[in-house]
Amino acid sequence: MFVSSRSPLLWDEGFALVESLVIAQHVDESHEGRDLLPRTAKERARMRELIATIAGKLEITPSHARDANAARKRIGEGHAALDAALSDAAPGSAATHRCCRT
């Protein structure tokens, strides 16, 4: 398993997990309490679609980037893309899904 110094890491009962989504899924499935992830396959697919919308834009933080201004611009683009996806109130959009409402 490749572990980047910037990857989230969970050590749980003798094994390590990396990557935010993998960790969230493990915690959700292995611990009692309120669900962390959407219950239905369609809601989980929509969640993953929203993550994919911004993942490429948020992978480099300004503090680790060679060009901090370019990184900030890219992060801003990711936030704008997520805002656009969440503000679409059409049927089937994130705004109509329980998993994405606040």
Buried (B, 14 or more C-beta within 10 A) or exposed (E): EEEEEEEBEBEEEEEEBBBEEEBBBBBBEEEEEEEEBBEEEEBBEBBBEBEEBBEEBBBBEBEEBEEEEEBEEBBEBBEEBBEEBBEEEEEEBBBEBEBBEE
